[in-house]
Amino acid sequence: RYKKNISTSEEGFGVDIIQDVEFRFVRKLLEEVQVYPEIGDIINYDDSYYEIDNINDTQYVAGQPYNSISILCNAHLTRISGLNIEEINANG
């Protein structure tokens, strides 16, 4: 879920875009593919990369621990240059 506030910073070597987002995952689907998000993981979404800052997996239905249905991840927009990820051009 995008937060509407996107800010910029002009410190250092140019303009940085600062954006915080919250990703919500269905716990059961993550368990099926044997994936669990961790702090520091990178999420590629909408042609941008986000680094997970915090994870909340205690969202219970009716306060029951066995009814935990989702995992919430707070993340921030990060630069691709700092990730050592190389985009592959499919056209050669």
PyRosetta script that sets phi, psi and omega in degrees:
from pyrosetta import init, pose_from_sequence

init()
pose = pose_from_sequence("RYKKNISTSEEGFGVDIIQDVEFRFVRKLLEEVQVYPEIGDIINYDDSYYEIDNINDTQYVAGQPYNSISILCNAHLTRISGLNIEEINANG")
pose.set_psi(1, 121.6)
pose.set_omega(1, 179.6)
pose.set_phi(2, -75.9)
pose.set_psi(2, 138.0)
pose.set_omega(2, 168.6)
pose.set_phi(3, -87.2)
pose.set_psi(3, 140.8)
pose.set_omega(3, -173.4)
pose.set_phi(4, -69.1)
pose.set_psi(4, -22.9)
pose.set_omega(4, -177.5)
pose.set_phi(5, -82.6)
pose.set_psi(5, 113.0)
pose.set_omega(5, 173.2)
pose.set_phi(6, -117.9)
pose.set_psi(6, 125.7)
pose.set_omega(6, -178.9)
pose.set_phi(7, -120.0)
pose.set_psi(7, 168.4)
pose.set_omega(7, 178.8)
pose.set_phi(8, -126.5)
pose.set_psi(8, 156.4)
pose.set_omega(8, 177.3)
pose.set_phi(9, -133.7)
pose.set_psi(9, 137.7)
pose.set_omega(9, -179.1)
pose.set_phi(10, -111.4)
pose.set_psi(10, 26.7)
pose.set_omega(10, 178.1)
pose.set_phi(11, -80.6)
pose.set_psi(11, 145.2)
pose.set_omega(11, 174.0)
pose.set_phi(12, 82.4)
pose.set_psi(12, -124.3)
pose.set_omega(12, -169.7)
pose.set_phi(13, -105.0)
pose.set_psi(13, 45.0)
pose.set_omega(13, 177.3)
pose.set_phi(14, 124.2)
pose.set_psi(14, -167.8)
pose.set_omega(14, -174.7)
pose.set_phi(15, -88.7)
pose.set_psi(15, 130.3)
pose.set_omega(15, 173.4)
pose.set_phi(16, -108.7)
pose.set_psi(16, 139.1)
pose.set_omega(16, 173.5)
pose.set_phi(17, -95.3)
pose.set_psi(17, 130.3)
pose.set_omega(17, -179.0)
pose.set_phi(18, -111.7)
pose.set_psi(18, 120.6)
pose.set_omega(18, -179.8)
pose.set_phi(19, -144.3)
pose.set_psi(19, 127.4)
pose.set_omega(19, 174.8)
pose.set_phi(20, -104.4)
pose.set_psi(20, 140.1)
pose.set_omega(20, 179.7)
pose.set_phi(21, -135.3)
pose.set_psi(21, 163.4)
pose.set_omega(21, 174.3)
pose.set_phi(22, -124.9)
pose.set_psi(22, 120.5)
pose.set_omega(22, 176.0)
pose.set_phi(23, -99.7)
pose.set_psi(23, 138.6)
pose.set_omega(23, 179.0)
pose.set_phi(24, -120.4)
pose.set_psi(24, 126.8)
pose.set_omega(24, -179.1)
pose.set_phi(25, -119.6)
pose.set_psi(25, 142.7)
pose.set_omega(25, 174.8)
pose.set_phi(26, -79.0)
pose.set_psi(26, 119.4)
pose.set_omega(26, -175.8)
pose.set_phi(27, -53.6)
pose.set_psi(27, -45.4)
pose.set_omega(27, -176.2)
pose.set_phi(28, -62.1)
pose.set_psi(28, -39.3)
pose.set_omega(28, 179.1)
pose.set_phi(29, -66.8)
pose.set_psi(29, -39.0)
pose.set_omega(29, 177.5)
pose.set_phi(30, -65.7)
pose.set_psi(30, -38.9)
pose.set_omega(30, 178.3)
pose.set_phi(31, -64.4)
pose.set_psi(31, -36.9)
pose.set_omega(31, -180.0)
pose.set_phi(32, -63.0)
pose.set_psi(32, -36.2)
pose.set_omega(32, 179.7)
pose.set_phi(33, -98.2)
pose.set_psi(33, 6.9)
pose.set_omega(33, 176.9)
pose.set_phi(34, 55.6)
pose.set_psi(34, 51.3)
pose.set_omega(34, 178.3)
pose.set_phi(35, -126.5)
pose.set_psi(35, 135.9)
pose.set_omega(35, 173.9)
pose.set_phi(36, -135.0)
pose.set_psi(36, 121.1)
pose.set_omega(36, -179.1)
pose.set_phi(37, -67.5)
pose.set_psi(37, 145.9)
pose.set_omega(37, 178.7)
pose.set_phi(38, -130.7)
pose.set_psi(38, 156.4)
pose.set_omega(38, 176.6)
pose.set_phi(39, -58.7)
pose.set_psi(39, 131.6)
pose.set_omega(39, -178.1)
pose.set_phi(40, 98.2)
pose.set_psi(40, -15.2)
pose.set_omega(40, 177.0)
pose.set_phi(41, -65.5)
pose.set_psi(41, 154.2)
pose.set_omega(41, -179.0)
pose.set_phi(42, -109.3)
pose.set_psi(42, 135.1)
pose.set_omega(42, 177.1)
pose.set_phi(43, -115.8)
pose.set_psi(43, 125.3)
pose.set_omega(43, 175.1)
pose.set_phi(44, -93.9)
pose.set_psi(44, 113.8)
pose.set_omega(44, -178.5)
pose.set_phi(45, -141.8)
pose.set_psi(45, 128.5)
pose.set_omega(45, 175.2)
pose.set_phi(46, 54.8)
pose.set_psi(46, 46.3)
pose.set_omega(46, 178.8)
pose.set_phi(47, 61.3)
pose.set_psi(47, 24.0)
pose.set_omega(47, 176.7)
pose.set_phi(48, -133.0)
pose.set_psi(48, 161.2)
pose.set_omega(48, 180.0)
pose.set_phi(49, -116.7)
pose.set_psi(49, 133.7)
pose.set_omega(49, -178.3)
pose.set_phi(50, -124.6)
pose.set_psi(50, 136.4)
pose.set_omega(50, 178.3)
pose.set_phi(51, -103.0)
pose.set_psi(51, 129.9)
pose.set_omega(51, -178.0)
pose.set_phi(52, -72.4)
pose.set_psi(52, 127.1)
pose.set_omega(52, 179.3)
pose.set_phi(53, -100.9)
pose.set_psi(53, -34.1)
pose.set_omega(53, -174.3)
pose.set_phi(54, -152.1)
pose.set_psi(54, 147.6)
pose.set_omega(54, 179.8)
pose.set_phi(55, -127.4)
pose.set_psi(55, 133.6)
pose.set_omega(55, 175.3)
pose.set_phi(56, -122.9)
pose.set_psi(56, 108.8)
pose.set_omega(56, -179.7)
pose.set_phi(57, -112.9)
pose.set_psi(57, 22.7)
pose.set_omega(57, -178.9)
pose.set_phi(58, -111.9)
pose.set_psi(58, 38.9)
pose.set_omega(58, 176.2)
pose.set_phi(59, -89.9)
pose.set_psi(59, 97.4)
pose.set_omega(59, -174.4)
pose.set_phi(60, -97.8)
pose.set_psi(60, 146.1)
pose.set_omega(60, 171.9)
pose.set_phi(61, -88.5)
pose.set_psi(61, 125.9)
pose.set_omega(61, -179.9)
pose.set_phi(62, 58.8)
pose.set_psi(62, 25.5)
pose.set_omega(62, 176.8)
pose.set_phi(63, 70.8)
pose.set_psi(63, 13.8)
pose.set_omega(63, -177.5)
pose.set_phi(64, -98.8)
pose.set_psi(64, 119.8)
pose.set_omega(64, -178.0)
pose.set_phi(65, -58.1)
pose.set_psi(65, -30.3)
pose.set_omega(65, -179.8)
pose.set_phi(66, -78.7)
pose.set_psi(66, -3.7)
pose.set_omega(66, 177.6)
pose.set_phi(67, -105.8)
pose.set_psi(67, 27.0)
pose.set_omega(67, 178.7)
pose.set_phi(68, -72.9)
pose.set_psi(68, 115.7)
pose.set_omega(68, -171.6)
pose.set_phi(69, -107.0)
pose.set_psi(69, -16.6)
pose.set_omega(69, -175.6)
pose.set_phi(70, -144.4)
pose.set_psi(70, 163.3)
pose.set_omega(70, 175.4)
pose.set_phi(71, -124.1)
pose.set_psi(71, 126.3)
pose.set_omega(71, 180.0)
pose.set_phi(72, -103.9)
pose.set_psi(72, 132.9)
pose.set_omega(72, 180.0)
pose.set_phi(73, -123.8)
pose.set_psi(73, 120.7)
pose.set_omega(73, 172.2)
pose.set_phi(74, -89.3)
pose.set_psi(74, 132.5)
pose.set_omega(74, -176.2)
pose.set_phi(75, -142.7)
pose.set_psi(75, 166.5)
pose.set_omega(75, 176.6)
pose.set_phi(76, -129.4)
pose.set_psi(76, 151.4)
pose.set_omega(76, 176.8)
pose.set_phi(77, -64.4)
pose.set_psi(77, 134.0)
pose.set_omega(77, -178.7)
pose.set_phi(78, -128.9)
pose.set_psi(78, 157.1)
pose.set_omega(78, 179.5)
pose.set_phi(79, -77.6)
pose.set_psi(79, 138.7)
pose.set_omega(79, 177.6)
pose.set_phi(80, -69.2)
pose.set_psi(80, -27.7)
pose.set_omega(80, -178.0)
pose.set_phi(81, -64.6)
pose.set_psi(81, -26.6)
pose.set_omega(81, 180.0)
pose.set_phi(82, -88.7)
pose.set_psi(82, -0.7)
pose.set_omega(82, -175.1)
pose.set_phi(83, -98.9)
pose.set_psi(83, -12.3)
pose.set_omega(83, -174.6)
pose.set_phi(84, 57.4)
pose.set_psi(84, 41.2)
pose.set_omega(84, 175.5)
pose.set_phi(85, -109.1)
pose.set_psi(85, 129.2)
pose.set_omega(85, -179.7)
pose.set_phi(86, -105.8)
pose.set_psi(86, 122.6)
pose.set_omega(86, 176.3)
pose.set_phi(87, -71.9)
pose.set_psi(87, 134.1)
pose.set_omega(87, 179.3)
pose.set_phi(88, -98.2)
pose.set_psi(88, 125.4)
pose.set_omega(88, 178.7)
pose.set_phi(89, -85.2)
pose.set_psi(89, 116.3)
pose.set_omega(89, -176.7)
pose.set_phi(90, -71.0)
pose.set_psi(90, -17.3)
pose.set_omega(90, -177.2)
pose.set_phi(91, -92.5)
pose.set_psi(91, 10.2)
pose.set_omega(91, 175.8)
pose.set_phi(92, 111.2)
pose.dump_pdb("model.pdb")
